Amino acid sequence: MKVSGFTIVRNAVLYHYPIIESISSILPICDEFIVNVGDSDDETLDLVQGINNPKIRIIENTWDMSCKSTVLSYQTNLTLDQCRGDWAFYLQSDEVIHEDDLGKLKALMERHLDNAEVDALRFQWLHFYGSYYRYRVDGGWYQKQDRIIRNNGIIESCGDAYGFARKDGQNLRRENTGCFVYHYGWVQTEEIMAQRRLNAEQIGFVSLGDNERQQVYTYGDLNRFPAYFGTHPQVMKQKVADHGPSQEDKENIERKYWWFPPRWFKTRYKTGKRVKEKII
């Protein structure tokens, strides 16, 4: 069995995407890793080259931003075309996998290698927000997606590159992994988030009013979101430790939930309660 990791990235330094941690998190179970580096306004290419691992193959492309959000799926599919593995493991530049799940994921790929009834392996999501110890389950935040797909030419990235679909129009046949994708795109300073919001509008993810473009982004009261009691991937240890608001939030959580067993055992789970109304 051969596993290809792949990702796309642009302006990772400018917008503080944890691309090094993302790639490093699954590199141990990948036989190759294809990185599509878009034309950037920062040192993203140097950053990726600095990993200096023989498994990594870099391709450089100019991203046509006039395509709006579909530019992401287009570039993702260009990268997928370069993958030579039986399975293709896709992570976006702010997504990380926990090292404790790597053995299970590799075993699942081996188990289903010759099972044509499985097109993809599905993950649960932890969307961290404002703090490495708060996550969102409210409306508008997807909670499940496929990140490992069978590399048979039948499956492609679609839409804004958050998911995959079969080219023949049939439903994607998937198996749940029971593992999390740790999504860290929303744990940045409010100044960085304001810049990223403008970038998201340029790509076509959102449409902002004139007043919104001038506003400073704010996370608001984080207590309205569920607390995370588990561990983070080891590759994220330094970023978590260096994030002041998260460490302050962690202290508040530990005081409030001192009696809660999942906190004692650092259990990796998320609440099953879904908030239906979107929280702005």
Secondary structure, DSSP 8 states (H G I E B T S, - for coil): --EEEEEEESSTTTTT--HHHHHHHHGGG-SEEEEEEE--SSSHHHHHHTT--TTEEEEEE---GGGTTHHHHHHHHHHHTT--SSEEEE--TTEE--GGGHHHHHHHHHHTTT-TT--EEEEEEEEEESSTTBEE-STTS--EEEEEEE-SSSEEEETTTTEEEETTS----EEEEEEEEEEEEE-S-HHHHHHHHHHHHHHTS----HHHHHS------GGGS-B--S---GGGHHHHHH-HHHHHHHHHHHHHTTT-HHHHHT-----S----S---
